[in-house]
Amino acid sequence: DYILERGIFADLAIVKAWKADETGNVVFRKTARNFNVPAATCGKVCVVEVEEIVPAGSLEPDAIHLPGVFVQRMIVGAPYDKQIEFRTTREREAA
Protein backbone atom coordinates (compact mmCIF):
# COMPACT_ATOMS: atom_id res chain seq x y z
CA ASP A 1 0.00 0.00 0.00
CA TYR A 2 1.13 3.50 -0.84
CA ILE A 3 0.02 7.00 0.08
CA LEU A 4 0.25 9.76 -2.53
CA GLU A 5 0.66 13.25 -1.13
CA ARG A 6 0.00 15.93 -3.68
CA GLY A 7 2.22 19.02 -3.71
CA ILE A 8 1.03 22.46 -2.71
CA PHE A 9 -0.18 24.52 -5.65
CA ALA A 10 -1.05 28.21 -5.39
CA ASP A 11 -2.51 30.76 -7.78
CA LEU A 12 -0.21 33.51 -6.46
CA ALA A 13 3.15 33.36 -4.69
CA ILE A 14 4.55 36.54 -3.10
CA VAL A 15 8.10 36.38 -1.74
CA LYS A 16 10.69 38.86 -0.43
CA ALA A 17 14.24 38.71 -1.78
CA TRP A 18 17.50 40.61 -1.48
CA LYS A 19 18.57 41.19 -5.09
CA ALA A 20 17.38 40.37 -8.57
CA ASP A 21 18.71 41.10 -12.02
CA GLU A 22 16.68 42.54 -14.88
CA THR A 23 15.87 39.07 -16.22
CA GLY A 24 14.30 37.91 -12.94
CA ASN A 25 17.09 35.82 -11.44
CA VAL A 26 16.77 36.19 -7.66
CA VAL A 27 19.16 35.99 -4.71
CA PHE A 28 17.85 35.50 -1.15
CA ARG A 29 19.66 36.31 2.09
CA LYS A 30 19.89 34.49 5.40
CA THR A 31 16.73 32.67 6.51
CA ALA A 32 14.77 33.78 3.43
CA ARG A 33 16.59 30.96 1.64
CA ASN A 34 14.68 28.34 3.66
CA PHE A 35 11.15 28.44 2.25
CA ASN A 36 10.99 31.26 -0.29
CA VAL A 37 12.31 29.13 -3.17
CA PRO A 38 9.70 26.34 -2.80
CA ALA A 39 6.99 28.94 -2.16
CA ALA A 40 7.92 30.85 -5.32
CA THR A 41 7.97 27.76 -7.51
CA CYS A 42 4.58 26.39 -6.42
CA GLY A 43 2.43 29.22 -7.81
CA LYS A 44 1.04 30.06 -11.23
CA VAL A 45 2.19 33.66 -10.80
CA CYS A 46 5.21 34.63 -8.71
CA VAL A 47 5.68 38.21 -7.50
CA VAL A 48 9.06 39.01 -5.94
CA GLU A 49 9.72 42.10 -3.82
CA VAL A 50 13.43 42.93 -3.93
CA GLU A 51 15.63 45.50 -2.26
CA GLU A 52 17.64 46.13 -5.43
CA ILE A 53 17.46 45.32 -9.15
CA VAL A 54 20.89 45.03 -10.78
CA PRO A 55 21.82 44.82 -14.49
CA ALA A 56 21.51 41.44 -16.20
CA GLY A 57 24.67 39.38 -15.89
CA SER A 58 26.00 41.11 -12.77
CA LEU A 59 24.93 38.34 -10.37
CA GLU A 60 27.27 35.40 -9.86
CA PRO A 61 25.62 32.41 -11.63
CA ASP A 62 26.34 30.06 -8.71
CA ALA A 63 24.72 32.50 -6.26
CA ILE A 64 21.30 32.57 -7.95
CA HIS A 65 18.70 30.83 -5.80
CA LEU A 66 15.59 31.30 -7.98
CA PRO A 67 15.90 31.33 -11.79
CA GLY A 68 14.05 34.02 -13.70
CA VAL A 69 11.80 31.48 -15.42
CA PHE A 70 9.75 31.26 -12.19
CA VAL A 71 9.34 35.05 -11.75
CA GLN A 72 6.51 36.88 -13.51
CA ARG A 73 6.65 40.24 -11.67
CA MET A 74 9.27 42.16 -9.66
CA ILE A 75 8.73 45.07 -7.29
CA VAL A 76 11.41 47.23 -5.69
CA GLY A 77 10.33 47.61 -2.07
CA ALA A 78 10.83 50.66 0.08
CA PRO A 79 13.85 50.54 2.42
CA TYR A 80 13.01 49.60 5.97
CA ASP A 81 14.63 48.74 9.29
CA LYS A 82 13.73 45.29 10.54
CA GLN A 83 12.27 45.60 14.01
CA ILE A 84 13.75 43.14 16.48
CA GLU A 85 11.88 42.11 19.58
CA PHE A 86 13.31 42.81 23.00
CA ARG A 87 14.96 39.90 24.72
CA THR A 88 13.33 39.09 28.02
CA THR A 89 14.76 36.75 30.60
CA ARG A 90 13.79 35.52 34.01
CA GLU A 91 15.66 33.89 36.83
CA ARG A 92 15.64 30.11 36.84
CA GLU A 93 13.57 28.62 39.61
CA ALA A 94 15.34 26.34 42.06
CA ALA A 95 14.76 22.66 41.41
C-alpha positions in Angstrom: 0.0 0.0 0.0 1.1 3.5 -0.8 0.0 7.0 0.1 0.3 9.8 -2.5 0.7 13.3 -1.1 0.0 15.9 -3.7 2.2 19.0 -3.7 1.0 22.5 -2.7 -0.2 24.5 -5.7 -1.0 28.2 -5.4 -2.5 30.8 -7.8 -0.2 33.5 -6.5 3.2 33.4 -4.7 4.5 36.5 -3.1 8.1 36.4 -1.7 10.7 38.9 -0.4 14.2 38.7 -1.8 17.5 40.6 -1.5 18.6 41.2 -5.1 17.4 40.4 -8.6 18.7 41.1 -12.0 16.7 42.5 -14.9 15.9 39.1 -16.2 14.3 37.9 -12.9 17.1 35.8 -11.4 16.8 36.2 -7.7 19.2 36.0 -4.7 17.9 35.5 -1.2 19.7 36.3 2.1 19.9 34.5 5.4 16.7 32.7 6.5 14.8 33.8 3.4 16.6 31.0 1.6 14.7 28.3 3.7 11.2 28.4 2.3 11.0 31.3 -0.3 12.3 29.1 -3.2 9.7 26.3 -2.8 7.0 28.9 -2.2 7.9 30.8 -5.3 8.0 27.8 -7.5 4.6 26.4 -6.4 2.4 29.2 -7.8 1.0 30.1 -11.2 2.2 33.7 -10.8 5.2 34.6 -8.7 5.7 38.2 -7.5 9.1 39.0 -5.9 9.7 42.1 -3.8 13.4 42.9 -3.9 15.6 45.5 -2.3 17.6 46.1 -5.4 17.5 45.3 -9.2 20.9 45.0 -10.8 21.8 44.8 -14.5 21.5 41.4 -16.2 24.7 39.4 -15.9 26.0 41.1 -12.8 24.9 38.3 -10.4 27.3 35.4 -9.9 25.6 32.4 -11.6 26.3 30.1 -8.7 24.7 32.5 -6.3 21.3 32.6 -8.0 18.7 30.8 -5.8 15.6 31.3 -8.0 15.9 31.3 -11.8 14.1 34.0 -13.7 11.8 31.5 -15.4 9.7 31.3 -12.2 9.3 35.0 -11.7 6.5 36.9 -13.5 6.6 40.2 -11.7 9.3 42.2 -9.7 8.7 45.1 -7.3 11.4 47.2 -5.7 10.3 47.6 -2.1 10.8 50.7 0.1 13.8 50.5 2.4 13.0 49.6 6.0 14.6 48.7 9.3 13.7 45.3 10.5 12.3 45.6 14.0 13.8 43.1 16.5 11.9 42.1 19.6 13.3 42.8 23.0 15.0 39.9 24.7 13.3 39.1 28.0 14.8 36.7 30.6 13.8 35.5 34.0 15.7 33.9 36.8 15.6 30.1 36.8 13.6 28.6 39.6 15.3 26.3 42.1 14.8 22.7 41.4 
